[in-house]
Amino acid sequence: MVLFLLWQAWQHDYGGLQQPGSAAPQDDIVAAGSRDVPQAPKAPAAAEPVPQAPGTAALVGEQPIHVRTDLFDAEIDAVGGNLRRLDLLKYSVSVDRPNIPFNLFSDQLPNLFVAQSGLLGSESAPDHHATFEAEHRAYVLEESQDRLEVKLHWQDPSGIQVNKVYTFRRGSYVIDIAYQVTNPTENAWTGRMYGQFQRTEPPSQGGIGFVYTYTGGVLSTPENPYEKIDFGEIAKEDLSTTAKGGWIAMIQHYFLGAWVPAQEALNYFYTNAVEGPRYVIGVMLPEISISAQSSGSLQMSLFAGPKIQDRLEQVAPFLNRTVDYGWLWFIAQPLFWLLKFIHDWVGNWGWAIIFLTVLIKLAFFHLSAASYKSMARMRKLQPRLTALRERYGDDRARMNQAMMDLYKKEKINPLGGCLPILVQIPVFIALYWVLLESVELRQADFMFWIDDLSTYDPYFVLPILMGITMFLQQRLNPAPPDPIQAKIMMALPFVFTFFFLFFPSGLVLYWFVNNLLSIAQQWVITRRIASEPG
């Protein structure tokens, strides 16, 4: 467990470290309206950065268009028709501030995160810098409505007309964005739609408690269903790839934004870094042609909301993998399903964690019993091992040989207590990620003073109880033969208590209950072995 925590801390501090460098010159990025497309389409440029003081608007914009639904409170900018602010009304910032919704998209520094979209055409087309007009400055999804359309209009002097239509639906975190193109000219119009996220790297939130989660880009294609593309990779090299279906996303702890194109189409995926630094990840649809005197449309879906797996599975294949359970996801997924199943019965996530811990303990009952029996027999041999150390003194070679002969005579495997534990470690790590990543546990109430299982215990009662149970469990184990090792082992409960002070209380609850069950099982087995003759 210590090695796992240290590795996690190293990955956070050094794993994605990149050499500092200058931002890519704007001239090196193909302009959004460029028609010079070689074999592979070039990525549209991100918006020009405008130096601003922290806390002010980071992108040039017009009067925002306000949209409110049952799930969103959002602002669409007339410049580009981009979604520049989006608050999630069903999720508050914290338990202490229940009336302030969680902000996912924002055009404010230092946490800039916006969803941009536009068209690239053979003739003039509105990219994400074009200025649109709207009929109203405010739109509200009324109680009697199931859907809300926000229509923005753009027209070129040549006669090309484009309506950019946002469609919001009641109870859905999916927003459909469509471009309806009318071509009254005598020539065919060809173009493609793109959707992208532009984001600054969030300031480090520290590593208290060694709890780290991934924030950055994700690409999904049939060949690689879940590929992380962190900010360092985007800064180092531009992505340029084509695949059938797929999606791109910017994810963070508990929430994400994802552009989902048509799954039967051959889509183009790209990344680039611009001055700021800001990081862009996007997807471009295949080119379509609209003949003279006719019209056509292009459409893409935008998911913006919490990582609720049932909803993500309905939006796109593998989108539920953004609930990042790490490399042991194939173990974590069944554990989450079982945890959710128990919660549906008991109605409390804290009790669901307790019952899941009991079930896991039962599943590994025989393995744990074998381990505890081995340790109990080792404990029973402690007086004889002490006598051997006194007899041979500093002659370690003879002492070790005598100890091995004693183990052989008593039919004890010194590693018998370790191997069963090693088998259980992947399950423990997978459950760690389930409890850390599942948005269902965010602000989930348990009992008494614990009103948010995703944050640390404000009074540190659970971590202290966990440390006490760890100390008691250690007293049941045989003391290491080496005095230095014994001192280190005695210090571990205090070290772990310090680590767990700022762990999410749901994780500490699991560890505490697991320790209680282990103590009970080990105490019974130790007493039984101690009462055996010999």
N, C-alpha and C positions, 0 to 999 in steps of 0.2 A: 504493500500500500504506500509506503514511504517513497519507493522508487517511482511508482505511478504518479504521485503528487509532484515529485521533483521533475520528472520528465514533462509533465503538463506545464509547470512553471517555466521550464527552459523553452518549450515550444512557443509560449506566449511572448517571452522576452527576446528570444533570438531566432526562433524558427523561420519567421518571415522577414528577417531583417534584410534590407537592401542598401546598397551603397548610395549615398546621397547624390543627386544629379539635378541638372536643370530641367525645367519643364519642356515638353516638346514644343518647338516653335509653331505658331499658328499656321505659317505657310506650308508646313509639312503635313498638315491635315487637309484632306480634300474637302472643299466647301460643300455645304449641305445641298446647294442647288446645282452642283456640277453635273453636266451631262456626259462628260468624257469618262465613260465607264468601260474599262478594258474587260478582260475575261472574267474577273471577279469584281463585284461591286465594291466600291470604296465606302467606308463608314462615314455617315454624316457627322459634321463637326458639332461639338458641344457649344453651348452658348459662350460668347466672349466674356471672360471674367472681368468684373468691374471692382476695383479695390474699394472695400467698405470697412468701416470699423465693426468689430464684433457686436452682434446684436442688431445690425441693420440689414436691410434686404441685400442679398448677395448677387442677385440677377436683376437686369433691367426689366421692368414690367409696367403694365398699364393698370387701369382700374380693375381690380379683381371681380370675378363673377362668383357670387356666393351660392353654394349648393348645400342643402341639408336634407338628409334622409333619416331612416330609422337607425342606420349604422354609421353614417359619415357626417362630418361637418367639414366641408372642403371649399377650396378656392381654386378656380380656373382662371389663368391669366389670359387676357385678350391677345397678348403677344405670344404667338405660337399655339394658343389654345392649350397650354401645358397645365398639368395638375401640379400646383406648386405648394399647396398645403392640404393636409388631410389628417383629421383627428378621428380616432376610433371611439365612438360614443359609448360602446359597451365595455370599454376598458379604461379604467382611471389610471392616473399617473402613479398613485400609491394608495394604500389603505387610509392613510391620514388625510389624503386630498381626494375624496371620492367624487367631487363635483368637477374636477379638472380632467378632461379626457386625454388619453394617451396620444401624443403627436407622432405620426409615422412619417409623413412627407412635410418638408419645411424648406423655405428658401432663405432661411436665416443661418448665418454663421454662428458657431463653428460647425454645427451639425446639418449642413446642407444636404438635402436628399429630395430630388424632384423626379417626376415622371414626364418625359418629353416624347412627342411624336410628331411626325410630319410626312410630307410627300416629296419624292424626287421625281421630276418629270422631264419628258423630252421638250416640252414647252414650259412656260412658267407654272410653278406649282408651289403651294404653301408649305415651306419647311417649318421647323419649330422656332423660327424667328419672325415669321409672317404675322401681320396684324389682322385679327378677326373682329367681326362685329357680332353682337348678341342682341336678341330682342329685349332681354331683361337683364338686370344686374343681380337678381336673386331668384333662386328656384327652391321650392320646398316640396318634398314628397308628402302629400296629404294622406290622412288616415284612410280615405276611400280609394287611394291609388296603390297599385302594385308595381308600377314602373314610372320612371321619370326620365324625360329626354331633355337634354340641354343642347340646343342647336346653335352653332357658330357659323358665320357666313364669311366667305372670302371670294373676291372676284378680281380677275386680271383684266387689264385694258384690252387684251386680245379677245376677251369674251368668255374664257374658261371660268366656270363657277364651281366652287367647292363648298359643300356643307360638312363641317366636322361635327359629328353627333356623339355625345356621351349618353349612354343608356345605363341608368341605375335601377336596380330591382330590389324590392323589399326583401329583407332577410338574406341578401347575397353580398359577399365581399368581392364579387366579380363585376367589373365595369367594362362594358363593351364600348370600344371607340371605333367609329366608322367614318370613312371619307366618301361622300357621295359627290362624284365628279360629273358635271354636265359640260359637254363639248359641243357648242353651237357653231364651231368653226368648220372650215372646209377640209381640214387635215386631221388625221388620226392623232390622238393623244396617247402617249405611253408613259407609264410611271410606276413607281413602287412605293409602298408604305413602310415606314420604320417606326419602331418604338424603342426607347432607351431610358436608362436611369443615369442620372448624373449625381455623384455623391462625393463629399469630402470624407476623409478617414476620420472616424469619431475619435475624440481625445481619449487617451487611455484612462480607464476607470480603476486602475490599480489591480492588485492581485491579492487582496485580503482573503485569506482562507483558501488560496490556490484555486478559486473558482473562475474558470475562463470559458467563454463561449465564442464561436466564430462569428465575425462580422465581415462581409465581403460578397463578392460575386459568385454565382453558380451557373454552370451551363449544363443542360441535359440534352443528349442526343441518343438515338438508338444504340450507337456504338458504346457510349459512355453515359449511362443514365444519370450520374451525379458526379460532376467535376467542379471542385472548388477553384476559383480564380481570384486569389486575394489581391489586395491593392498593390503589393510589391510586384506581382506578376504582371498586372496591368501596366504599371510604370515601366517595367523592363522591356516588354515586348507586346505589340498589338496582336490581338487575336483576329484571325480571318479564316472562317471555315463555313462550309455549307453542309447541311444535313436535312433529311426528311423529318418533318415534325419538330419535336424538341421544344425547349423554352429557355429563357434566361431569367435570372432573379438576382436581387440584392437582398441578402438575408441578415438578420441580427437575432439577438436573443428573444425568442417568443414570437416575433413578427417578421413579415417579409413583403416585398413587392415583386411581382413576376409578370413578365410579358409572355403571353401564350399565343403563338400564331396558329394557323390552320395545321393540323397534324398530318394531313395528306400532301401538303405542299413541300417543295424544296426551298428551305429558308436559309438565309445568310446571317451568320452570327459574327459579332465583332466587339472589340474593346479598343479604347485608347485613353490616354492621359493628357490632360490639358493644363494650362497654367493655373496655379492656385495653391497646391495641386488639387485637381479634381479628377475623378475616375469615371469613365463611361463604359457601360456594357449594354449592348443592344442587339436587336434582331430586325432584319429587313425581309419583307415578303417578296415573292417572285414578281417580275414585271408583268403588268397587264396592258392591254391596248384597248382604247375606247375610240371607236370609229367616229368619223365626222357626223355631226347632227344627231348624236346619241349620248347616252349616259351609262355610267357604271359605278361600282363601289369597291372599296377595299376595307377590310375589317380585321381587328385584332382584339384580344381580351386582355384586360389588366386585372390581376388579383392583388389586392392590397388589404392585408388584415392579419389575423392571428394564425399561428401554425396549428390549426385544428385538423387532425389527420383525415377525419371522415370527409370534410369539405374539400381538402386538397386533392384527395383521390378522385373526386368528381370533376375537377377542373382540367387536369392533364396527367398523363402517365408519369409516375415517379415524382410528382410534385410533393408527395408526402415525405419524400426523403429529405426535404429541407428541415424537417424535425431531425436535427443532426445528432444521431445517437453514436456517431463515430464508427470505427471499423468493426464493432461488435453489434451493429444494427440488427443482424439476423437473430440475435438473442434478445436484444432490447425490445424489438417489436412484439414478440409474444408476451413479454413481461408487461408491457404497457397495456396490451389487450386484456390481460388478466387483471391488472390494476383497475382498469376502467370497468370491467365486468363486476368486480367487487364493489366499486363505488356506486354503480347503478343499484346495488342491493342495500348498501348501508347508508348512502347519501352523504358521506363525509370522507374527504380525501385522507385525513389523518388516520382514521380507523381503517381505511382501505390499505394504507401503507402497513399498518400493524398486521392485518390479516394476511397480506401478501408476504410479509416477512415470515409469518408462521408457516405458510404453505411452502415457501422456499426451504425453510428449516426442515420441514417434514420430508421434502424431496431429497435432501442430503442427509437424512437422519443416519443411515447406515454408514455413510462415508465419515460423518462426524464422529459416530460411535467408534469406528476403527481408529481414528486419530486419537480420541480421548483415552481409549484403552491402552494404546501404545504409550501415551504420556503418563498414564496412571502407573503402568508397570515400570516405566523409567523412574517415576517418583518413588516407587517402592524400593528400587535398587539404590537410592541415594546414599543410605548409610554404608553399603558395601563399596560404592564408588568412592566415597570419602575415605574409607579405609585404604583403598588402593592408592589414592593420591598420597596419603600419609606414609604408606609403606615404601613407595618408589621415589618420593621426593621430586627431585629435578630430573630424574631419568625419564624423559617423556616417551622415548621409544618403548621402554619396557612397560610403562604405565598404559600407553595406548594399546599395546598388544594384550595386556591383561584385561583391559576393558572390553576389547573385541571378543576375547575368549569368554568373558562373563556374559556378554550379549548372546553369543552363540549357544552357550550352555542353557540360558534362560529363554531361548528362542524369541529374542526381542530384536526388532529392526529399528535402529536409531532414527531412521528416516520415516518410520511408519507414521509418525505424527504430522509429517510435513506433506507427504504426497496427497492424502485426501484433501488437504486444504488447497493445494495448488489446482486441483480439479475445479474447485468452487470459485476461484478468483475471477475467471471470465464472467460468471454470472453476477458477481458482486460489482464488477466494473460496469457491466451493461445496465444494471439497476441504478447505479450511480448516475449514468447519463439519462435514464428515463426520468428520474426524479428531478434532474437539473434542467432538462430541455422541454418538458411537457408544459405547455401554456395552461393546461387545465389546473395545474397546481399554483399558478400565479394568483396571489391574493386569496388563496383558498384558506378558509377558516378551519381550525381544528377544535381547540377547547381552551378555556381559561384565557391566559394572556397571549396565546399563539393565534394570531388572526391572519397570518400570511405564511404559508408553508414554504414559499419561495425565498424568503429572507431569513436572516439569522434571528435567533431567539433574543429579544431585547434585554432580557434579564439573565441570559446565559445559564439558565437552569438546566436545559437539556444537555449542553456540552459538558457541564460539570457532572451530571448524573452519568453520562456516557463514560467520562474519565474514571469515575468511581467503579463502574461495572468492569471496565477494562483492567483496573488495578486488581479487583477481586478475582477476575478470571485468571490473571497472571499468577496470583498466589496459589491457584490450583495446579499450575504447571510445575514440572520439575525445574529446579534451579540449574542454570548452565554451570558446567564444571569450572569454567574460567571465571575468576572474580570480576574481571573487567567486563566480560559479557553480561554477567549478572547485574552489574551496576547500570549498564546501558539498557537492559530489559526493564529494570525498575524505573528508569527515567521515561520510557516510552509512553506510559499513560499520561504523564504531565505534558509531554510534547504533543501528543494527539489532542489532548484537551485544548491546548493553545490553537492548534490548527483548526479545530472544529468550532471555535468560538464564533466565527463569521461564516460558517457553512450554512446553506439553507436549512431551516429547521426540519424540513421533510427528510433530508438526508440524515441528519443527526438522529431523528426519531427512528428511522430504520436501523441505524447502527446500534442505538441504545436497546431497542427491542431484541435485536439479534444477539447482543451481548447477554441480555437477561436469559434468553432461551438457551444459549450456549453454557452459561453458568449452571443452570438447572440440570442440563444433560450431563455436563462434565462432573458435577458434584456427585450425582447418583452413581456414575460409572466409577469415579475415583474411590468412593466408599466401598463399592462392591469389590473392586480389585484389592483394596487394602485389607478387606476381611477374609480374603482367600488364604488358606494355609501356605506356609513356605516363606 
